[in-house]
Amino acid sequence: MHPLRELRESGKPTAEQVKELLAENIVFNSPILVRPIEGRDVCATIFAQSSSTRGSGTYTAEAKLDERTTFLRWVGTMDGHKFESLEIIVDNEQGLIVERTIALRPYPAVKLFRDAMYATLKDKLPSDVWDYPTT
C-alpha cells in the first residue's frame, strides 16, 4: 500500500503528517487549479485539506505502474453525490513523493469539491492558481 493511501485511510491526516511523505520539490497537478503547485509545505496543506473536504469513500484500486509510480482509484461521495478520483503518484529514490497528478469526476461533484477547497484555501494559495487571467 502506498504510504499516502495508508495515511489517508488512517483518518484525517494533518499537514505535518503529509509533509513527511513529500519531497521538497514536489509538483502537484490538480483539475481544480489552473497550474501546478510546487513545494512541500503548500502541497502538504492542500493534501491534508482535501482529505477532510472530499467526503466519505474508499480506495478501490492500487497498482504499481513501475518501481516508482503508483496508480490509485478512490470512489466516494461529495455532499451525497458520487465522486471519483484517479491519481498517479511518482516517488523519488528515497520513497518521497515528487509528483502527484489527480483526475476527478463527475464535473458537478468536482465543482462542489473545488468550491469547498477554495473556501478553505483561498488565503493559503496564490490567487492566480484558481482561475485563468482575465483580459
N, C-alpha and C positions, 0 to 999 in steps of 0.2 A: 504494500500500500504506500502511495506517495506520502511523504511527511505532511504536505499541505492538506491533503484529504484527511489524513489521520487527525490533524489538529482541528480542522473544521468539524469533523464528526464528533469530536470530544466535547463540543459545546460552542459557545460564542467566544472565539479567541480574541485576545487583546492585541493591539498594535505591537506591543513589546514581544508577545509570543510569536506573532507572524514575522517580525523583524529578524528573529533568529534563523529563519529559513531562507532569507533573501540575501543575494549578493549585493554589494554596494552599488553596482552598476546595472541593476535590474531594469528591464524595459517592460512596461505593461501596455497591451493593446486591448482596448475595450470598445464595444459598439456604442456605448453611451457617451463617449468622449471623442472629440474630433481629431485628436492627435495622441500619439503615445505619451505615456507618463514615464519618467525616468527617476530612479533614486530609491534607495531602501526605505527611508523614513516615510515619504509620501505614499509609496506603494503599500507599505505595512498599514498605514491609516486607511487606505481605500479597501484593502482586502478584509481588514477587521470589520469595517463598517458594512461591507457587502454581506458578510456572514450574518449580521444582525438584521439587515434590511430585506434580504431576498425571500423571506418566508420559510415555510416548512418544506422539507423534501428529503431526498436521499440520493446518494450516488448509485447509479445503476450499472456503470461500466467503468473499467480502468484497463488500459492496455499500454504496455511498453512498446513504443514505436522503434526505439533503438536504445542504446545504453544510457543516453541522457535525456530522452524525450518521452514524455508520458501524455496519454490522452485520457481525459476524464469526461464522463457524462453525468449530469445531475438533473433530476426531474422533481418538481415540486409545485407549489402554488404561491402566487403573489396576490394578496387580497382576495383569495378564493378562486383565482384563475390559474389555469395550467401555465407553468413557467419551466423552461428548459435551458440548460447551459451546456455547451460543449467547449472544452478547453484543451489547449496544448501547453504543456509546461516543459521548459528546457532548463536543465540543471548544468552547472559547471563541474569541473573535475572534483571539486570539494563537496559536491552534492547540494550546493546552494542554488536557488532559482535565479537564473539570469534573464529569462524571458517567459512571459505568460500572455497568451492570446485567448480571448474569450469570444464566443458567438452565443447569442441569446435569441430565443423565440418564444412565443409569437410576439409580433410587434406590440399589440395593446398591453401585454404584460411587461414588455421591455419598457414601454413608456411609463407605466406605473413605477417600475423599479428605478428608472432614470430620475423621475420626479422626486422620489423618496431619497435617492442618493444626493441629488442636488440640494435638497433641503438641509441635509446634514453636513455636506462637504463644501458648499458654495464658498465659505470663508476660509477653507483649508487648501483649496486648489486654485491655480490661476484662472481668472475669468475666461481666458481665451481657449480653455480646453472644453468648454461646454457647448459653444456654438461657433459656426463659421463667422468670419468677419463680415460685417455689412458694409456695403459701399454706397 
